[in-house]
Amino acid sequence: MEAEEIRYDQKADVLYIWAKNPEEVDRVTSEETGDEITVEKDAETGEVIGVTIMHFSKRDDAIEGIKISDTELSPA
């Protein structure tokens, strides 16, 4: 999935990754993966259009080498 938009909400500690603007999709469905990660899909095609990752800064394996804006994330 190639990201069109990546946004990190530091206060909520949530990372949003969008491959497509959800407003461009008629109907979006969300599927929880069980690890506080939600996958957003186009309901008609099943195409993944976004991913939401909760408690992002506490995920040692998920943040290594990721830089968002001018803020380098590091494990808590």
Order of alpha helices (4+ residues) and beta strands (2+ residues): beta-beta-beta-beta-beta-alpha-beta-beta
